Amino acid sequence: MVFTFAEPSSLQSEFQMILLVFGSLVIIITAAFQVSYGNSPLAMSFKSRALLGLIGIAGVVWYAYASSYGHFYSAEISDSGLEMVFAGPFAERVIVPRRDVTAITYGLSDRGSSRCRVTIRERTLIHHSAWVPDKIGICRSYRDEMIRAMAGDSMTTQ
């Protein structure tokens, strides 16, 4: 049984939007510091500001990757276990044996109940699905169907 939470293209668009918005903000702030503190006695060198800007850009890239590509967009339950598919430049397929899945839960966004996601807990790791629009409990029904498909194993619900 296959569950699709998002399209890879939507995750790519989300990644690009985060990079554009926050990356531009880091560049504008770095340039503003260079212009405004040029004659200040406490001024940093251009190298120092450029280095701080690069660190900021690296942080933005990490955040964008973690918040978009860091979540699986599809899950398939088979006899061997649960296979999750991730998107992005380092896309991978993660297969979790049935015996290692300890819980399948769902949760709502902290920004209101307009989005939800499914969480797969295994013995040592937690995997979150991509955010999906919460159309009257869609994540709850995904969770329930996934648990039914995995029936026979000891898993918890929340």
Secondary structure, DSSP 8 states (H G I E B T S, - for coil): -EEE---HHHHHHHHHHHHHHHHHHHHHHHHHHHHHTTT-TT---HHHHHHHHHHHHHHHHHHHIIIIITSEEEEEE-SSEEEEEE-STT--EEEEEGGGEEEEEEEE-TT-TTEEEEEEEESS-EEEB--EE-SSSHHHHHHHHHHHHTTTS--B--
